[in-house]
Amino acid sequence: MTHEIAPRRVAFDWSRTPLHWIPGEPTATHVINVLHLLLPAGERWFVKVFKEGLPLITDPGLRADVKGFMGQEATHSVQHTHVLDHLAAQRLDTADFTKYADFLFERLLGERPPLNAPIPAREWLRFRLSVVAAVEQFTAVLGDWVLAADGLDRAGADEVMLDLLRWHGAEEVEHRAVAFDMYQHCGGTGTARYTRRIAGMAVTAPVMLYLWVWGTAYLMRHDPQLAGRLRYSLKEHEKAVRKGLLPAWRELGAAVPRYLRRSYHPSREGSLNRAVEYLKRSPAARAAS
């Protein structure tokens, strides 16, 4: 039996969510807050790239999954943008960082290659599809992690933020294979398709790591409640990992060699049952239904 992928028109009330929504844990809070910096632009870009690829799909089942994926990603983008507005209302303005995310996705990875590079349109689309598939490998791992991260509950994390993260994480697990299947369907055949998949991950993994560390440092430097008293450090990051407030770097890093296996398929990532069960009890998802 196939699992239908469809958007849920959720909404969240941020009026009572504090700036440090994990009490007493600004490092863990802001490491996770980097998602809000990157996802609005990134997920809008996913939708644009998939819209370009839609005419290439010949399989009706895949077309339905892709349209469901696009609807979910568009909703994710909107909801994370609302969090940026909430941060700005608490005097943490993120515009000086998010302009770089916008530049990355809209210009460097836009519809045309940067600097008018002589890359055929079909090949440029295939490369960008490979990048989406690589990013979705990490979002599936992160989604499965946050669904099981009871350390956040023990720490008294804000319930609304937890619901946002777990609703989003559950949908990432729910559609974990769609970007990969889209790339495999549209990305050519044989060795070239596999080589391009490796290239997509080779670009994605280091860029994501750089943006995550840079974004965390930005948030902590501009946090009005910290006023420069605390900066991002790997030592504080590791403390948060040991408390179960963040995923371990090795857990994320291990997703790369799995993805590079020729026989790999992301349907093996995470627990679909756990994701579906959370979506049944998520306050926002239940209200949307």
C-alpha positions as CSV (number, residue, x, y, z in Angstrom):
1,M,0.0,0.0,0.0
2,T,1.5,3.4,-1.0
3,H,1.5,6.3,1.4
4,E,-0.1,9.5,0.2
5,I,2.0,12.6,0.4
6,A,-0.1,15.7,0.9
7,P,0.4,19.2,2.4
8,R,-1.1,20.0,5.8
9,R,-2.1,23.7,6.1
10,V,-0.8,24.2,9.6
11,A,-0.6,27.3,11.7
12,F,1.4,28.2,14.9
13,D,0.9,30.8,17.6
14,W,4.3,32.3,18.4
15,S,3.1,34.9,20.9
16,R,4.3,33.0,24.0
17,T,7.4,31.4,22.6
18,P,10.6,32.9,24.2
19,L,13.7,33.8,22.3
20,H,15.6,31.0,24.1
21,W,12.9,28.3,23.6
22,I,15.1,25.7,25.1
23,P,15.4,27.2,28.6
24,G,19.0,28.0,29.6
25,E,20.4,26.6,26.4
26,P,21.1,29.4,24.0
27,T,23.7,27.3,22.0
28,A,21.3,24.5,21.4
29,T,18.5,26.9,20.7
30,H,20.4,28.7,18.0
31,V,21.9,25.7,16.4
32,I,18.4,24.5,15.7
33,N,17.3,28.1,14.8
34,V,19.6,28.0,11.8
35,L,16.9,25.9,10.1
36,H,14.7,29.0,10.1
37,L,17.4,31.0,8.4
38,L,18.0,28.5,5.6
39,L,14.7,26.8,4.9
40,P,12.5,29.6,3.7
41,A,14.7,30.3,0.7
42,G,15.8,26.7,0.3
43,E,12.4,25.2,0.2
44,R,11.0,27.8,-2.1
45,W,13.9,26.8,-4.4
46,F,13.1,23.1,-4.1
47,V,9.6,23.9,-5.4
48,K,10.9,25.9,-8.3
49,V,13.4,23.2,-9.4
50,F,10.7,20.5,-9.2
51,K,8.3,22.7,-11.1
52,E,10.9,22.8,-13.9
53,G,11.3,19.0,-13.8
54,L,7.6,18.2,-13.8
55,P,7.3,18.0,-17.6
56,L,10.0,15.3,-17.6
57,I,8.0,12.9,-15.4
58,T,6.4,10.0,-17.2
59,D,5.3,8.0,-14.1
60,P,1.9,9.0,-12.7
61,G,2.7,7.8,-9.2
62,L,5.9,9.8,-9.1
63,R,4.1,12.8,-10.4
64,A,1.6,12.6,-7.6
65,D,4.3,12.2,-5.0
66,V,6.3,15.2,-6.5
67,K,3.2,17.4,-6.4
68,G,2.6,16.4,-2.7
69,F,6.2,17.1,-2.0
70,M,6.0,20.5,-3.5
71,G,2.9,21.4,-1.5
72,Q,4.6,20.3,1.8
73,E,7.8,22.2,1.0
74,A,5.9,25.4,0.2
75,T,4.1,25.1,3.5
76,H,7.4,24.5,5.4
77,S,8.9,27.6,3.8
78,V,5.9,29.8,4.9
79,Q,5.9,28.5,8.5
80,H,9.7,29.0,9.0
81,T,9.3,32.5,7.6
82,H,6.8,33.2,10.3
83,V,9.5,32.2,12.9
84,L,11.9,34.7,11.4
85,D,9.2,37.4,11.9
86,H,8.9,36.2,15.5
87,L,12.7,36.5,16.0
88,A,12.7,40.0,14.5
89,A,9.9,41.0,16.9
90,Q,12.3,39.9,19.7
91,R,15.0,42.1,18.3
92,L,16.9,39.4,16.6
93,D,16.9,40.5,13.0
94,T,18.2,37.8,10.6
95,A,18.0,39.8,7.3
96,D,21.8,40.3,7.2
97,F,22.2,36.5,7.1
98,T,19.2,35.4,5.0
99,K,20.3,37.6,2.1
100,Y,23.1,35.2,1.6
101,A,20.8,32.2,1.6
102,D,18.6,34.1,-1.0
103,F,21.7,34.7,-3.1
104,L,22.7,31.1,-3.0
105,F,19.4,29.7,-4.0
106,E,18.1,32.4,-6.3
107,R,21.3,33.4,-8.1
108,L,24.0,30.7,-7.8
109,L,21.5,27.8,-8.1
110,G,18.9,29.7,-10.1
111,E,17.2,28.7,-13.4
112,R,20.4,29.7,-15.3
113,P,23.9,28.6,-14.4
114,P,26.0,31.4,-12.6
115,L,28.2,33.6,-14.8
116,N,26.4,32.3,-17.9
117,A,28.4,29.1,-17.7
118,P,28.0,27.0,-20.9
119,I,26.0,24.2,-19.3
120,P,23.1,22.7,-21.2
121,A,19.7,23.5,-19.6
122,R,18.8,19.8,-19.1
123,E,22.2,19.1,-17.5
124,W,21.9,22.1,-15.1
125,L,18.4,21.0,-14.1
126,R,19.8,17.5,-13.4
127,F,22.6,18.8,-11.2
128,R,20.1,20.9,-9.2
129,L,17.9,17.9,-8.8
130,S,20.9,16.0,-7.4
131,V,21.5,18.8,-4.9
132,V,17.8,18.7,-3.7
133,A,18.1,14.9,-3.3
134,A,21.3,15.4,-1.3
135,V,19.8,18.0,1.0
136,E,16.7,15.8,1.5
137,Q,19.1,13.0,2.8
138,F,20.0,15.3,5.7
139,T,16.5,16.5,6.3
140,A,15.2,13.0,6.6
141,V,18.0,12.2,9.2
142,L,17.2,15.4,11.1
143,G,13.5,14.7,10.9
144,D,13.8,11.3,12.4
145,W,16.2,12.6,15.1
146,V,13.8,15.3,16.3
147,L,10.9,12.9,16.5
148,A,12.9,10.8,18.9
149,A,14.7,13.6,20.8
150,D,13.2,13.2,24.2
151,G,16.0,15.3,25.6
152,L,14.2,18.4,24.2
153,D,11.1,17.4,26.3
154,R,13.1,16.9,29.4
155,A,14.7,20.3,29.0
156,G,11.3,21.9,28.9
157,A,11.5,23.1,25.3
158,D,8.7,25.4,24.1
159,E,5.8,23.2,23.0
160,V,4.9,25.2,20.0
161,M,8.4,25.2,18.6
162,L,8.7,21.5,19.3
163,D,5.4,20.9,17.4
164,L,6.7,22.9,14.4
165,L,10.0,21.0,14.3
166,R,8.3,17.6,14.8
167,W,5.5,18.3,12.3
168,H,8.2,19.4,9.8
169,G,10.5,16.5,10.7
170,A,7.6,14.0,10.3
171,E,6.8,15.3,6.8
172,E,10.5,15.1,5.9
173,V,10.5,11.4,6.8
174,E,7.2,11.0,5.1
175,H,8.5,12.3,1.7
176,R,12.2,11.1,2.3
177,A,12.4,9.3,-1.0
178,V,10.6,11.7,-3.4
179,A,13.6,13.9,-4.3
180,F,15.8,10.9,-4.8
181,D,13.2,9.2,-7.0
182,M,12.7,12.4,-8.9
183,Y,16.5,12.6,-9.6
184,Q,16.7,9.0,-10.6
185,H,13.8,9.4,-13.0
186,C,15.1,12.6,-14.6
187,G,18.8,12.4,-14.1
188,G,19.8,10.3,-17.1
189,T,21.1,6.8,-16.9
190,G,24.1,4.7,-15.9
191,T,27.4,6.0,-14.7
192,A,26.6,9.6,-15.5
193,R,23.5,9.6,-13.3
194,Y,25.5,8.0,-10.4
195,T,28.4,10.4,-10.8
196,R,26.2,13.4,-10.8
197,R,24.5,12.1,-7.6
198,I,28.0,12.0,-6.0
199,A,28.7,15.5,-7.2
200,G,25.4,16.8,-5.7
201,M,26.4,15.4,-2.3
202,A,30.0,16.6,-2.7
203,V,28.7,20.2,-3.0
204,T,25.9,19.9,-0.5
205,A,27.5,18.4,2.5
206,P,30.4,21.0,3.0
207,V,28.1,23.9,2.1
208,M,25.5,22.9,4.6
209,L,28.1,22.4,7.3
210,Y,29.6,25.9,6.6
211,L,26.2,27.6,6.6
212,W,25.1,25.9,9.8
213,V,28.2,26.9,11.8
214,W,28.1,30.4,10.3
215,G,24.4,30.8,11.0
216,T,24.8,29.7,14.6
217,A,27.6,32.1,15.2
218,Y,25.5,34.9,13.6
219,L,22.5,34.2,15.8
220,M,24.5,34.1,19.0
221,R,26.5,37.2,18.1
222,H,23.2,39.2,17.4
223,D,21.1,37.7,20.2
224,P,20.1,40.8,22.3
225,Q,19.7,38.7,25.4
226,L,23.3,37.4,25.2
227,A,24.7,40.9,24.4
228,G,28.0,39.4,23.3
229,R,28.6,37.5,26.5
230,L,28.5,34.1,24.8
231,R,29.7,33.0,21.4
232,Y,29.3,29.7,19.5
233,S,31.9,27.1,20.5
234,L,32.2,23.4,19.7
235,K,32.6,22.7,23.5
236,E,29.2,24.1,24.2
237,H,27.8,22.3,21.1
238,E,29.1,19.0,22.4
239,K,27.6,19.6,25.8
240,A,24.2,20.1,24.2
241,V,24.7,16.9,22.2
242,R,25.4,14.9,25.4
243,K,22.2,16.3,26.9
244,G,20.2,15.0,23.8
245,L,19.4,18.5,22.6
246,L,21.2,18.3,19.3
247,P,22.1,15.4,16.9
248,A,25.8,14.4,16.9
249,W,27.9,15.5,14.0
250,R,28.8,11.8,13.4
251,E,25.2,10.9,13.1
252,L,24.8,13.5,10.3
253,G,28.1,12.6,8.8
254,A,27.2,8.9,8.6
255,A,24.4,9.8,6.3
256,V,26.9,10.6,3.5
257,P,28.5,7.2,2.9
258,R,25.1,5.6,3.1
259,Y,23.9,7.9,0.4
260,L,26.9,7.2,-1.9
261,R,26.2,3.5,-2.1
262,R,25.1,2.6,-5.6
263,S,22.3,0.4,-4.2
264,Y,21.1,3.1,-1.7
265,H,17.5,4.2,-1.5
266,P,16.2,6.7,1.2
267,S,13.2,4.6,2.0
268,R,15.6,3.0,4.5
269,E,16.1,6.3,6.4
270,G,14.2,6.8,9.6
271,S,10.8,5.4,10.7
272,L,7.8,6.2,8.6
273,N,5.6,4.6,11.3
274,R,6.9,7.0,13.9
275,A,6.5,10.0,11.5
276,V,2.8,9.0,10.8
277,E,2.1,8.5,14.4
278,Y,3.3,11.9,15.3
279,L,1.3,13.5,12.6
280,K,-1.8,11.9,14.1
281,R,-1.2,13.7,17.4
282,S,0.6,16.9,16.4
283,P,-1.6,19.8,17.6
284,A,-1.0,21.8,14.5
285,A,-1.5,18.9,12.1
286,R,-4.7,17.9,13.9
287,A,-6.0,21.4,13.8
288,A,-5.2,21.6,10.1
289,S,-7.2,18.4,9.3
